[in-house]
C-alpha cells in the first residue's frame, strides 16, 4: 500500500507489512503530529478480507470517506482516511495504467454498474450499457467544492471497459484506486474517486468463472481392508480353518 498526503509537503508513505500502526507516539509505524492523533490512534491489519482498520481504545473518532468510524472498517484502495486535520489517500501498489486490460466479447457482456459508496449519491447504483457520463453535461451531476467542475465517462471501447476524463478539475484530480489518471482500462472492483465522490465498479460478468477441480478418485479396496491390517485377516482365516478341522476330527473319533 502507498499512502499519499494530498495538499501537504509530506512525502508518500509506503507500507508492505501485515500491520500498520498509526499515532503520534514514536513507536508507531506512521507517526502523525500530536495535535492530529493520539499516541496510539489506529491500526490497519491485512487478512483474508483485505485491509481492516481498527480504532484503538485511546484513539478518537476518525473519518473514512467523510463518514465516522468508531470501531472497525474494511478499507479499499482509493479510500480517504482523515485523522484530525491529516488526510491520507490509500493508493494501490500497482498503478492501474500498467495493468493488462480485460477484453470481454460483446455477446458475453453483462450489465456493469457504478455503485456509489461515498458522496451525495451514496447508496445508488448507476447501470452502464454502452456509455455512462457523469458531470455537467451528463445525466448524473457531480457537485464539487468551491464551484469546481469536472466530468467523466465510462464506456465500452474495443470490448474493454474504459474510464475517460471529459473535463478535469485542477483542484480535484480523477483517481482510480487512489492513483491519479485521466484515462485507464477498468477492472471489476476498481474504485473511482473524484473529490468526495466514490464509485466502485460492479461487473461480476467480467470476472473469470472459478475453475472447478474434481477431487482425486479414491483407490479401490476390499471390504476386509477396513476391518484391520492385511495380516490380521489371513490369521483369522487360518484360525477358522484349524478350528473347523479340529471339530471334524473330534466328531469322527466320537462316532
N, C-alpha and C positions, 0 to 999 in steps of 0.2 A: 504494500500500500504506500502511496505517496500522499502526504498532507500538504496542501497549499494554503497560504495565508493571504487571501485577497486584500488589496488596498493596504498592504503592510510591507515594510522593507525586510521583513524576516524571510530567511531562505526556506525553501521547501524542506520538509522533514520526511525521510524515508524509513520505512519500518518493514522488516521481513521476519519478525519473530511471532510466536504464537500468542503473545500477550504484550499489551502496551499499557503502561501506567502513566496517567496524566495528572499533574498537580503542580503546586508551587514549591514543594519540598525538593531538596537536591537529589534525593534518591529515586525520583521518577525518571522514566524514560524520556518523556517530553515535559519540559519544565516551562510553566507559564508564570506570569508575574503574580505577586501576592494579591494585588487588587483584582485579578481576574479569576483566580481559582483558589480553592482551599489547599492545604498541604498535600492531601491525597484525595483528589476530587473524583476521578472516574477511572475505569479500567475497560479496555477493549480486548476481548479474547476471540480467538478463531477456533471454531469447532465445525462439526458436520453441517450445521445450519448456516455457516458463514461467519461474519463478524458480529459479535454480540457486545453491546455496550451495557455496562453496569455502573450505576451511580453509587459511589461508596457512602457509607454512613455519615462521614464527615463532610461530604460534598453537598453543595447547594444545588438547586434546580438548574438543569441545563436545557438547551433547546435543540431539537433536531428538525431541520427544515421548518423553522419558526414554530414548532409545536413543543410544549414542555414534556420532558421525560423525568419521571420521578424515581423509577427503579431500573428497568431494563428496556432495551430496544434492539431490533435487528437492523444492522446497517448494510448499505449497499454503496458501491462506487457511484459518486456523484452527489451524495448527501452533503448537506451543510450543517456542521456542528458548531453551536455557539456556547461558549463558556465565558460568562461575564461579557466583556466587550471584545473578546477574541473570537473571530470567525475562522473556521477551518473547513476547507473543501476536501473531501475524501476522494482521491483520484486513483484510477486503476493503474496497475504496474505497466500493463501493455497498452500503448496508445491505440485507440480504435482504428486509426488510419493505417496501421501496419497489419491488420488482420486480413485474412482471406475472405472475400465476400461469399455469401451463401446464395447459390443460384437455385431458384425454385421454378420449375416449368409452369406455364400459365394454367395448364389443366389440373395441376396439383395444388394450386394456391388455396389457402383458406382465408377467412376474414382476419385481418390484422387490426388490432385496436391499440390506441394510446390510452393507458389507464392513468388518470391523474391522481398522484399521491401527495401533492402539496400545491398550494396556491388557491386562487379564487374558485377554480373549477374542481377542487378536490372532491373525490368520490365519483366523478363521472368517467365514462369510457367513450372515446370518440372512435367510431369504426372507420376503417380505410378500405376503399375499393381499389381505385386506380391512383387517386391523389387526395391528399388532405392538407389544406392550407390553414395556418393559424397566424393571426396578426391583423393589421388594419384593413387589409383587402381580402382577408379570408372570412369564412363563415363563423370562425371562432376567434373572438377578440383576445388580445394579450395585453393586459394592463401592466405597465411598468412604472416604477417610482420616478419622481422628478420629471414626469411628462415624456420620458424616453419612448421611442417606438422601435419595434423590431418585428420581423415576420420570418416564418419558417414554413417549409413544406416537407411532407413525407410522401414519396412517390415510388411506384414501381418503374424501374429502368433496366431494360435488358434482363428481365427476370430476376432482378435483385432489388432489395428494399433500400432506398437511399434517403438520407436526410440532407436537405439543402437550405442554406440561409438565404432567404429572399431579400431581407433588409436587416443589416447589422446595427447593433447599438454599441457605441464606443464604451459606455459605462458598464453594460451588462452583456458579456460575450456569450455566445451559444456554446454549450458544453455537452459532451456525451461521456458518461461515466466519469465526470469531473474534468475531462480534458477538453481544452478549448479547440473548436473546429468550426469550419464553415461548410464542409461537405464531407460526408462519410457514409459508407455502407453500414446498415444497421443489422443487428442480430437480436434474436429473442432475449428478453431480459435486460437490454440496454436501458439506461436512464438518461433521458434528455432533460437538460436544465437550462433555464433562461430566467435570470433574476430569481424570484420566489416560486416560479412555475417548475413543476417536476412531473415528467411523463415517463412511464415505464412501457416498453414495447411488449405487448402480449401477442404472441404468434405461435401457439403450440403446433400448428401445422407445418411450420418451417423447421421444427426440430426433428432430427432423425429419430425414427422409431427404435426403441431399445431392442437389441438382438436377444432373441430367446435361445438360451443354451439348454439343450436337453441334458438331464442328469445322466451320469455314466451307468451303463447297464450292470446290474448286479450279477456276479458269477453264479452259474447254476451249481447246486449242491444237493446231495441226497438228504432225505429227512433224518437218517440216523446220525448225520454230522451235527445236527442240533442237539442231540442227546448227550454228547460228550466227545472226548478225543477218539480218533480212529482206533487206536489200540484197545481202548476200553470196550468198544463194540465187538471186536473179534474175540476178546476174552469171554464176553457174555455168551457168544455163540458156542465156543468150545466148552464152556462150563455146562451149558444146557445139554449139549450132545453127550457129555460124560455122565450127567445125571440120568438122562434117558437110557443110556446103555446099562448103567448100574441097576436101575429099576427093572429093566428087561431081564437081566441075569438073575435078580432075586426071584422074580416071578417064575422063571424057567426052573430054578433049583427047587422051589417050593412045590411046584406041580409035577 
